[in-house]
Amino acid sequence: MGEIKVTEIIKLLVVIAVIIFLIRKKWNLGYIILLASLLLGLLFGLNPKEMGINFLQAIMDPVTIKLIGIIVLVLLLSSILKRIESLKDIVDSLQKLVKDHRLILAFIPSFLGLLPMPAGAMFSAPMVDEVGGRMGLKVEEKTFVNYWFRHIWEFVWPLYPSIILLSALLGVEVREIIMVQFPISLVALIWGLIWEQRYLKRDGTSDKRGEFGLNLKKLFLSTWPILLVIFLVITIKIDLLISLILVILSLVLLNRAKMKTEVIMEIIKKDIPLNTVVLIIGIMIFKRILETTGAIMVIPGFFAELGVHPLVILFSIPFLIGMLTGVTSAIVGIGFPVLLPLCFRPCTCAW
């Protein structure tokens, strides 16, 4: 093993150690990645001019701009649906349509999980608490149901920032990632439902049923924006950015009384965090510096010389980053650029 390769490994480990240290100190993840990009460039010999050029090229890359646009629109869609009380109508109609409250209990967090939002599990928690309270569930049972079903779509849902980011890093369409990872979400859903059926008692009480057709209509009117995004992206294969713009414009036009210009501006100011934009920019800069310096090939080359199987590396690096940070975007943004050379084909890394 050459002396140069060992030196390069040490440099890369220093960068990773700094990232982990700052994460444990609870620094903002976006600023951590930006700082790591700067440190990586300096350690691998980039001068200030080269560093500046790479930073600007990464920021101005059409992929970066599109990525930021999609994630901002996803957060905007989530906030609009919350403002027009579509989510409340979903719960009300479900309680009248579905007799078994265990299914309602699973549906609430899983449906709200289709809308990525900061502290999203806390948003669905009061609804789960209300339904679970009627069933006499323990606190830990309600917590498990809320957390489990809230996150079953994180492997496949095209609105999740990690999936959008993964698509950009791998250079593949979102639908390809969905097809590869769909079995994981399916197993998570089935396992959760089996657990509910086995350990939770069926609720003996029932809400006033009301007119079936009326409640079904109410459910559809509450869910159509999300259903339309699914239809446009997966069935018609319209670009996700365009699909989100169409759905948001439709929502605003149909709810003009609630969605006035000042309300939309308030949503943009309050509900779209700048930190998210900084994180995306940081990740794309980090990826570019890895590629420019050649650092991206250091780890695969090092482990290849040690005779370590690529699958072990593909599993262990994201696993360790996930254990240390608990943030999906960190797993994708830090781990995937390093792992790309090991992938047999792009979507392999998604697993």
N, C-alpha and C positions, 0 to 999 in steps of 0.2 A: 504494500500500500504506500503510494507516494507521499512525500512530505507535504507537497502542495495541497493534495486532497484532504489530508488531516487538518491542515491550517484552515481550509475553506469550511470544513465541517465545524471547527471550533467557532469560526465567525458566525455561521448560521445558528449554532446553538446559543451564542451570546444574544443574537437578535430574538430568538424564541424565548430565552430566559427573561429578557427585558419585557417582552409582551406579557408573559405570565406574571411577572412581578407587579407590573402596573395594573393588570386586571385584578390581582388580589388586593391591590391598594384602592380598588374601585374607581380608577380613572375612567373617563369616557372612552368607550371602545373605538370610536372613530378617530379620536386624537391619538390613541395608542397606535393604531395601524399607520397613521401618517408619520408618527415619530419613528416607528419601526422601519418604514420605507426609507426615511432619511438615513437612519443608522445603517441599514443594509447597503445603501448606495455608497456611503462613506467607507465602510469596511471592505467593500469589493472594488474600491478604487475609482469611483465616479467623481469627477471634479464638479464644482458648483454649477458650471454652465451645463454640463451633461445632465446633472440632476434636475435643473430647472426645465430643460427641454423635455425630459421624460415625464416630469410632473404635469407640464402643460399638455403634452400629447395624450396622456392618460385621461386628463379632465375633459379635453375637447374631443375625445374619441366618440363617434356616434353611438357606440354600444353603451358607454357610460351615460351619455345624455338621455338615451332612450330608457335605460335602467332607472335613472332618477325619476323620469316622467311617469313610468309605470307605478313605482312605489308610492309616489306622491298622490297619484290618482286613486290607488287602492285605499290609502288612508282617508282620502276625501270621500270616497264612496261609503266607507264604514261610518264616518261621521254624519253624512247626510241621512243614511238609513236610521241612525240613532235619533236624529233631530225630528224626523217625520213620524217617529214612533212605530215604524214597521216591525221592529223586533218585539215590541209589546203585543202587537196584534197577532204575531205568530204564536206566542204562548197562549193567548186567550182562545184563539181558534183551535189550537191543538187540544187543549183541555176539554173542549166540547166534542171534538171529532174522535179522539182515541180513548177507549175505555180503560186500558191497562196503563196506569200511571208510570210503570217502570219504563215503558217505551217513550213516554213524554220526557221522563227524567233523562233518558239517553239522548233524545232528539234535541233538547234545548242547548246543551253545550256543544254537541256535534254540529248543529246548524250554525250557531254563533261562531264556531270555530272556522267556518267558511269565510269569516270576515276578520282578517288579521288586524288587531288593534293593540296598542300598549295596554298591558294589564288586562287582557281580554278575559282571562279566567275569572277575574274579580267581577267583570261585568255580568257573566252568566251565573255567578255564585248565588246572588239573591233569588233568582228564579228557581234554581235547583233547590235552594234552601226551602222555598215556599212549598214546592211540590213534595220534596222529601220530608218536610215537616208533617204534611198530611198523612204520609205513610208511616210516620213514627221511626224514621231512620236515625241512626247514630250520626254524630258529626263527622266521624272518620269515613263513614259510608258515603255521605253526601259529598265530602271532599274528594274521595276517590272517583266517584262517578263524574263529577265536574271536570276534574283534571284529565282523566283518561279520555273521555269522549271529546273534550275540547281539542285534543292534540292528535286525533287519529288521521286528520287530513294533512298534517304537516309534511308528509312524505310526497304528496302528489298535487296538492291544490295550487292552481296556477296563480292565485293572488298572494300566496305567501312570499315575502321578500327573499327568503332563502332559496326557494324554487326558481324565482326570477333571476336571482344572482347566479345560481348554479347553471342555468341555461346560458347566461352570458359568458361565464368562465369556461364552460365546456364547448361553447359554440354550436349547440344543438337546439332544436325547437323544444319548447316547453312540453308539447304533447308527447315527444319521445321519452322524456323523463317520466311523465305520467304513466305511460305504458309499461316501462321497466319497473317502476316502484309500486304500481297499483296493488299487487298481491300483498304488500306489507300493510297498507291501509285496510284492505279487506280482512286480513287476519286479525288486526287490532280491533276492528268493528265487531267481528264475530265473537272474538274472545271476551270482549266487554259485555256483549249481550248474554253470552253463556253465564258469565259471572253474575249478572243481574238476575237471571232466571233461577239460578241455583241458590243465591244467598239473600235476595231481597224478597220479602213477602208481597204478594199482589195486594194492591190497595182495595179495600172493601167499599170505600165511598166513591161516589161519582158526581161530577158536576151536572148541572142541568144541560141536557144534550143540545137543545135548540134545533133549529132547522139545519139538516145536514148540508144542503146545497148552499145555504147562506154562509155557513162556517168554512166550507171548502173554497168558496169565492173569496172570503176574507183572507184565507191562508195564501191563496194564489196571488192576490193583490199585494200581500206583504212580502212575498218571496220572488216575484217576477224579475227584479233587477239582477239577483244572483243567478237565477235560472237562465236569464238572457245572456249573461257573461259566459256561462258554461256552453250554451248553444252556439254563440258566435265563435268562441275560441276552439272548441273541440269538434263541433259538427261542421260548421261552415268554414272553419280554419281562417278566420279573420285575425289579424295581428292583435295581440292582447292590448297594446296601447290604444289602438283605434276602437276596439270593443269597449274599453273602459270609458273613453270619451263619449261614445254614442250612448251608453247606458246612463252616465252622469248627466248629460244634456237632456235626455228624456226625463229623468227624475226631476230635474230642476224645472223643466217646462210644465210637467204634470202637477207640480207642487209649488206653483208660483206664489201662492199666498204665504207659505211657510219659508220658501227659499228665495227671499229677496236679496238684492246685491249685498246689503250690509251684513246679512246673516252669513252668506257665503264667505265674505271677507273675514268675518269673525272666526268661522270654522278654519280657514286657511291659517290664520294667525295662531289660534289656540291648539288645534288638533293635528297639525302637520309639523312634527318636531324637526328642527334644523339638524339635530344630532344624527338622524337617520340619513339625511343627505350627505353629511360629512363622512359617515361610515361607508357608504357606497363609494364615494370618491376615494377614500383611504384604501379600500380593498382593491380597486382598479389600479391605483398607483402602485400598491404593493406587488400586485401581479406583474405589472410592467417592469418594475425594477428587478424582480426575480428573473424575468426573461432577458432583460438587457445585460445584466451582470453575469448571466450563466449560472447563477446560484440555484436556479430551479432544477438543475441536473445533479447537484451535489449529493443530496440524500439518496436518490436512486442508485447513483454510481457507487456510493459508499457501501450501501447494504448489499449491492450485487457482488462486490468484492468479498464481503463477509459470508456470502452464500445464503442470505436470508430470503425466504420466498416472498415475492411481491404482495401476495394476499395478506401476509402477516403485517406488512407495512401499511397496506391500504386500510386494514382494520385498526391497527394500534394508534396511528397518529390522530385520526379524527376522534377516536374513543378517548384518548388522553386529553385532547383539547376540550372535548365536551365535558369531561369530568371536572376539569379545572375551571371552566368558564360558565357552563350551564347556558350558553348562548348559541343558538343554531347559526346565526350569522357569523359568529367567530369561527365555528367549525368549518363552514364553507369558505369564508374569506381568508383564513390563515392556512387551513389544511389543504384545500383543493389545489391551489396553485403549485404547491410543492409536490402533490401526488400525481398531477396530470401525466408526467412522462411514464408513470407505471401502469397507466390504464390500458387495457387490451383494446378497448374502444371507449369513446367518450362517456357513454351512459353507464359504463361499469363503475365509474367513480361515484355515481349517484347512490349506489347501494352502500 
